[in-house]
Amino acid sequence: MKAPNFSLPDSKSVVHNLSDYSGKWLIVYFYPKDNTPGCTKEACGFRDNIDAFAKSNVNIIGISKDSVESHNKFSHKFKLNFPILSDESTETIKAFGAWGPKKFMGKEYSGTQRKTFLIDPKGEIKKVYEKVNPTEHAKEILKDIKELV
């Protein structure tokens, strides 16, 4: 299945498109909110393993509906070394199927689900991670990449 195209600004307002990563492996991970415990653990896991991903020629992008300004603060606070993109309209989040029902403290609502997509150099989705443990996620993907790349 082809990955949906996107055109979104990062924490410095630089626009990224799926086509920018043509010919490269790409991790696109969706997360609910900047500066929350799980999202911070997940982002820092990718940050701390960036060299291992780079050795396999794999790029990383995080996407949430937070603003560019929020992403800028989050990125600086945790010294993130990969782009996080702002999708305030949720158009890309929905196109990837990462928007849906959630529960928190007994209440149901719609929001960004924690999902990750491993995309090959041709733009095909090779693996979808729907049940994500933020603490172990980066290492889980690295293990899979060794088998796929």
Buried (B, 14 or more C-beta within 10 A) or exposed (E): EEBBEBEBBBBEEEEBEBEBBEEEBBBBBBBBBBEBEBBBBBBBBBBEBBEBBEEEEBBBBBBBBBBBEBBBBBBEEBEBEBBBBBBBEBBBBBBBBBBEEBEEEEEEEEBBBBBBBBBBEEBEBBBEBEEBBBEEBBBBBBEBBEEEB
